[in-house]
Each structure stands twice: as structure tokens, then as C-alpha cells.
Amino acid sequence: MDHTCAILMEGLTKEFTAGGTKVVALERINLSVIEGEFLCIVGPSGCGKTTLLRILAGLESQTFGRVFIKAKNPEKPLTSMVFQGDSIFPWMTVEENVAYGLRIKGVSLKQRRAIARDYLQKLGLVRFAKAYPHQLSGGMKQRINVARAFVSDPEILLMDEPFGSLDEQNRLILQQELLKIWEGSKKTSLFITHSIDEALLLGDRVIVMTAQPGKVKDIVDVNIPRPRDILTLRETSGFTALYKRIWQLLQEEVLKAKATELVNSPVSSSKRHRKNTQEGKT
């Protein structure tokens, strides 16, 4: 494993059984993630993106292949994951939710409050520090999830479409806020998204995955200079060419996934059964 490599995947394969049928979610993923890199992952629904992150987070195990994650500091958590949905504790205040990881590590109350307040400040949540989740909007709740992930200071930050359920305004604001925090920490990050704009705003590279079984179809280097501004991103030289390239790669796989869904749908299965029955009578 190269000393600049934070994550190395070799032949990573994930299989499971559904309804008595073997399903290959991921097939022979070979990928290295550079230390301090922001890697975005795009692909059609069902291509195994979330499964990949869950394996890296230790929430699932691969069927075949190997995963290496460099641990530079044994005092730090290896990974921290921001999920698609709301994963905060409803009985805790905003500040308590953000500081939860520090509390588990045994950090003193004074110190964890100070660290939590720093991220609450960065994400515009200071005045809501003593509020409870039911008093907050969806955008504010997702800010808590992001802040909690950074506060725990993991080696690797994993984010599974963290802004996918938000309205356009909140999504744009949180993208910019995440970008500013990441630029200050340069934490190795993997980020799943369905938005090409989001991938090009955040990522150093974009991994395009195939329809199921999920493989690495291509890797696109995002050679747009940093720091990046969401308001001027589309006007940046090279943006359009990168967008078109990713979309062309992605479109083919999305169409494949849709075709597979159509073939496997109950209606299609019923039609095939009737056709086979009719042909058997003639």
C-alpha cells in the first residue's frame, strides 16, 4: 500500500441472496483513494454505491476481495458516516447531538462543548445549540449530522447522499458550507451523489459506476481549481466538458438499469408467461 494511499480496495465483491437468487451487488472493485482526497461516486440506482460505503464503514462485510484503510492515529475513529436520512437523537439537544462522539470517547464536558460550538458556528447553528431536533427544519438536522461527523475527527469521512432529500436552496447552502469545512481539514472523504453538479463542485475525482453488478466504469479527474464557488462553477473553464463526459458515461448505465427493471417487472414477467403459454398451445 503506497504511503499516500488512505484506502485501497482489491477485487472487492459483494454477493447476497434475495428470494433464493444470488445477487452480485459489487464485482471486482479495484480502487485506491489518496490521502486528503475528496472522492465523489455516481452511478444508477441499485449499483451498490451505498453497499460500498457500508463495507468501508465496517457495517457490512465483503464476500471476496480486500480492503485496507490506513490508520495514522489510533486515537481517532477510523471512519464516520453521514447517512441519507435523519440519524440524530431526538432526546438530545443540537449541541449534545454534535458532541455525542466526543462523549463516547470520554472527552471532558468543557472540551467537547468547545469543539462542538466551533462546528456549530461554522454551520450556522450556534443559536440553536439548546434546541431539540423536532424544533428544526430538515436542512438544520442534516447540518447536525455533518457537524457530528467532523467533530469526531475520523481518518475517513463517508457521506451517502447527505443532501439528497433537501430542497434546492438548503442543498446549495450545505454544499458550500461542507466545501469550506473540508478545505480547512483536507479530510479523506467519499461522497455518494446523483448530482453531477455536486460531484464537480466537491470532488477531486469522480468515480462512475456501472449498473448492477456495480463496477468502476471510469474515473474522471476534476481539474477545476480550488477554492470553488457554487455560483461561478458552471462558468469555469472545462466545466461543460467534464459535465458532458460524466453524463455520457452515466446515461448508458442508467438506461441499462432501467431496461433491467423493465424486464424484471411483474408486468413484464406476466406478459412473458402469457406469451410462452400461447406459444405452447400453437
WOJO-V796941 format. One record per helix or strand. SS is the DSSP state (helix for helix, strand for strand). FROM is the first residue (numbers start at 1). LEN is the number of residues. If there is no record, write none. Layout:
# WOJO-V796941
((SS/FROM/LEN) (SS/FROM/LEN))
This chain:
# WOJO-V796941
((strand/5/14) (strand/21/14) (strand/38/5) (helix/49/8) (strand/64/6) (strand/79/4) (strand/93/1) (helix/94/5) (helix/100/6) (helix/109/14) (helix/126/3) (strand/132/1) (helix/133/3) (helix/138/14) (strand/156/5) (helix/168/18) (strand/188/5) (helix/196/7) (strand/205/5) (strand/214/1) (strand/216/6) (helix/233/3) (helix/239/26) (helix/266/16))
